[in-house]
Amino acid sequence: MENRELDAIREVVSRVLDAEKASETRYHARSEILVHAIGVFARRGLERTTVQHLLDAAGISRRTFYKYFRNKLDVLESIYEISVTNMILRFRREVERSQTVNDVIHNMCHIYFDYHLSLGPIIRLMMEEARRADSVLAPHRARAYETVANVMQNELDRLTGQKLDLLVHKTLIWTLENYSLYLLNESDCTQEKIDHCKTVMAGISEAILVHGVASPLLQEPGLA
């Protein structure tokens, strides 16, 4: 990876890991393993990546690696947690200062698509892995989507005074995920295709969240 790409990834990792900084040495070693592992997983995929590939990329010893991680899946899990945490932080910050439901929708689409596409192959690998029920990433995906769905529901309540069934918001998030994977699997993912997906997704969301509020989609009493 280019130095500029590594610096950008390092900034994201540092921001999310900052709260758990126990010591400068531990923080730096763990951060560097994660930063360099992103490029390795992106190039080689999960199956073809070994711990030795991660050691070589980060320039560390096997002993140092095992101080912080159990195996390569443990590394991927940490990268996924960081990616999800960072996206949720950005999403929450933007939607909570939205003035209309349309603002929430457009912020959601822009943040989701732009963030995923900026990370490229590594996010596709993690998204596909997280969709497997037996994956170590699956619980993080479920928790993340639950968090985002609740944020969307709370913002809709704040702006309109009504709540839709939480499953409605989850369905929109699952649709976003599928659109994102569709774009990531495209060999020529042009800006035109990205903008088209954003427009279609925003239209679907508006039809439900703006025009479908007084409908059977309203949350039933007693349902979370």
C-alpha distance (Angstrom), angle and dihedral (degrees) to the residues before:
residue distance angle dihedral
M1 . . .
E2 3.80 . .
N3 3.81 117.8 .
R4 3.80 90.0 -116.6
E5 3.83 91.3 55.3
L6 3.81 91.2 47.7
D7 3.80 91.2 50.2
A8 3.81 91.2 51.5
I9 3.82 92.0 49.2
R10 3.80 90.9 44.6
E11 3.81 89.8 54.7
V12 3.81 92.1 54.1
V13 3.80 93.0 46.2
S14 3.81 91.7 47.1
R15 3.78 93.2 49.9
V16 3.80 93.7 52.0
L17 3.81 96.2 40.3
D18 3.79 94.0 45.6
A19 3.81 93.6 92.6
E20 3.80 92.6 57.6
K21 3.79 96.5 46.7
A22 3.82 100.7 139.9
S23 3.78 95.6 166.2
E24 3.80 133.9 -6.1
T25 3.82 92.3 -118.6
R26 3.80 95.1 49.9
Y27 3.79 91.7 43.4
H28 3.80 93.9 50.6
A29 3.82 95.6 46.1
R30 3.81 94.5 48.0
S31 3.79 92.1 43.9
E32 3.81 93.1 51.5
I33 3.80 92.8 49.3
L34 3.80 90.3 52.7
V35 3.80 94.9 44.1
H36 3.80 94.7 51.9
A37 3.81 94.0 38.9
I38 3.82 89.8 63.0
G39 3.80 91.1 65.4
V40 3.81 93.0 44.8
F41 3.81 94.3 51.0
A42 3.82 90.6 44.6
R43 3.82 92.4 53.6
R44 3.78 101.6 37.1
G45 3.80 105.3 25.9
L46 3.78 124.8 -132.7
E47 3.81 99.6 -72.6
R48 3.81 96.1 48.7
T49 3.81 94.6 45.4
T50 3.81 118.2 94.8
V51 3.78 131.4 -173.9
Q52 3.81 87.6 -107.9
H53 3.81 90.2 59.8
L54 3.80 88.6 53.8
L55 3.81 91.8 48.2
D56 3.81 92.2 50.6
A57 3.81 93.3 47.7
A58 3.81 94.4 50.0
G59 3.81 94.6 37.8
I60 3.80 94.1 -128.6
S61 3.79 136.5 129.2
R62 3.79 124.8 -103.6
R63 3.79 88.8 -116.0
T64 3.81 91.5 56.8
F65 3.80 91.6 47.2
Y66 3.80 93.2 54.6
K67 3.80 91.5 51.3
Y68 3.80 88.2 70.7
F69 3.80 108.1 21.3
R70 3.79 137.4 38.5
N71 3.82 97.0 -152.1
K72 3.81 143.0 -32.2
L73 3.82 92.2 -72.1
D74 3.79 89.2 56.5
V75 3.82 88.0 55.8
L76 3.80 92.4 48.3
E77 3.80 90.2 48.1
S78 3.81 90.5 54.0
I79 3.81 91.5 48.7
Y80 3.79 90.0 50.1
E81 3.81 92.5 49.0
I82 3.80 90.4 51.0
S83 3.81 92.6 47.7
V84 3.79 93.1 48.6
T85 3.80 93.5 44.4
N86 3.78 92.1 50.6
M87 3.82 93.0 48.1
I88 3.81 92.2 49.1
L89 3.81 91.2 49.2
R90 3.82 90.6 52.7
F91 3.80 92.5 43.6
R92 3.80 94.5 48.8
R93 3.81 92.5 46.6
E94 3.80 93.5 52.0
V95 3.80 101.0 41.1
E96 3.79 94.8 45.5
R97 3.79 89.7 63.3
S98 3.81 93.9 44.9
Q99 3.80 115.2 122.1
T100 3.81 98.8 -157.2
V101 3.80 139.3 25.3
N102 3.81 87.4 -109.7
D103 3.82 88.3 57.8
V104 3.82 90.0 52.8
I105 3.80 91.2 50.0
H106 3.79 95.9 47.7
N107 3.81 92.9 44.3
M108 3.80 89.7 49.9
C109 3.82 92.9 51.2
H110 3.79 95.2 44.7
I111 3.80 95.3 46.7
Y112 3.80 94.7 44.7
F113 3.80 97.3 47.0
D114 3.81 97.5 37.3
Y115 3.81 93.7 47.1
H116 3.80 95.2 47.6
L117 3.77 95.6 44.0
S118 3.81 92.6 47.0
L119 3.83 89.5 60.3
G120 3.81 93.2 46.1
P121 3.84 121.0 177.4
I122 3.81 96.6 12.0
I123 3.81 92.9 57.3
R124 3.81 91.0 47.8
L125 3.80 90.3 51.8
M126 3.81 91.6 49.2
M127 3.81 94.7 44.4
E128 3.79 92.1 51.5
E129 3.81 91.4 46.1
A130 3.82 92.7 47.1
R131 3.81 91.7 54.4
R132 3.81 90.3 64.0
A133 3.80 108.7 96.4
D134 3.82 93.2 -140.1
S135 3.81 95.3 48.5
V136 3.81 121.8 113.9
L137 3.81 85.9 -130.9
A138 3.82 94.6 57.4
P139 3.85 96.7 82.6
H140 3.82 90.6 50.5
R141 3.81 90.4 51.3
A142 3.80 91.3 49.8
R143 3.82 92.9 48.9
A144 3.79 92.3 46.0
Y145 3.79 93.8 51.7
E146 3.80 90.7 45.8
T147 3.82 88.8 53.6
V148 3.81 94.2 47.6
A149 3.82 91.9 45.7
N150 3.81 90.4 52.6
V151 3.81 91.8 48.2
M152 3.81 89.8 51.5
Q153 3.79 91.6 47.4
N154 3.81 92.5 49.0
E155 3.80 92.1 49.1
L156 3.80 91.9 49.0
D157 3.80 88.5 50.4
R158 3.82 90.8 48.9
L159 3.81 93.5 49.5
T160 3.82 101.1 37.2
G161 3.80 106.5 16.6
Q162 3.82 91.3 -123.2
K163 3.78 136.0 99.9
L164 3.77 127.5 -145.9
D165 3.78 122.0 -151.3
L166 3.83 106.3 -78.5
L167 3.80 88.9 -125.3
V168 3.82 88.5 67.1
H169 3.81 90.7 61.5
K170 3.80 91.7 44.7
T171 3.80 89.9 51.9
L172 3.80 90.4 53.9
I173 3.82 90.0 49.6
W174 3.82 91.6 49.8
T175 3.80 88.5 50.5
L176 3.81 90.1 51.1
E177 3.78 89.3 51.3
N178 3.81 92.4 52.6
Y179 3.81 91.8 47.6
S180 3.79 89.4 50.3
L181 3.81 92.5 51.0
Y182 3.80 89.6 47.2
L183 3.81 90.1 56.1
L184 3.80 94.2 42.6
N185 3.80 90.4 53.3
E186 3.79 92.6 51.0
S187 3.82 112.9 105.3
D188 3.80 90.7 -148.5
C189 3.78 105.8 34.4
T190 3.79 99.6 179.1
Q191 3.79 126.3 -172.1
E192 3.80 86.9 -113.6
K193 3.82 91.0 60.1
I194 3.79 91.4 46.7
D195 3.80 92.0 50.4
H196 3.80 90.3 47.2
C197 3.83 91.6 53.6
K198 3.79 90.7 47.3
T199 3.81 91.1 51.2
V200 3.81 94.2 47.6
M201 3.81 93.1 45.2
A202 3.80 91.9 47.6
G203 3.81 89.8 49.8
I204 3.80 92.4 51.3
S205 3.80 91.3 47.4
E206 3.81 93.0 48.0
A207 3.80 91.3 49.9
I208 3.80 89.2 56.4
L209 3.80 104.9 31.9
V210 3.81 99.5 35.2
H211 3.79 105.4 28.5
G212 3.79 100.0 25.7
V213 3.82 100.1 54.0
A214 3.82 96.4 107.5
S215 3.80 94.0 51.5
P216 3.82 141.7 92.2
L217 3.81 86.1 -76.4
L218 3.79 89.9 79.7
Q219 3.77 112.8 114.2
E220 3.78 113.3 -94.0
P221 3.83 115.9 -127.7
G222 3.78 111.4 -90.6
L223 3.81 95.6 18.0
A224 3.80 120.3 117.8
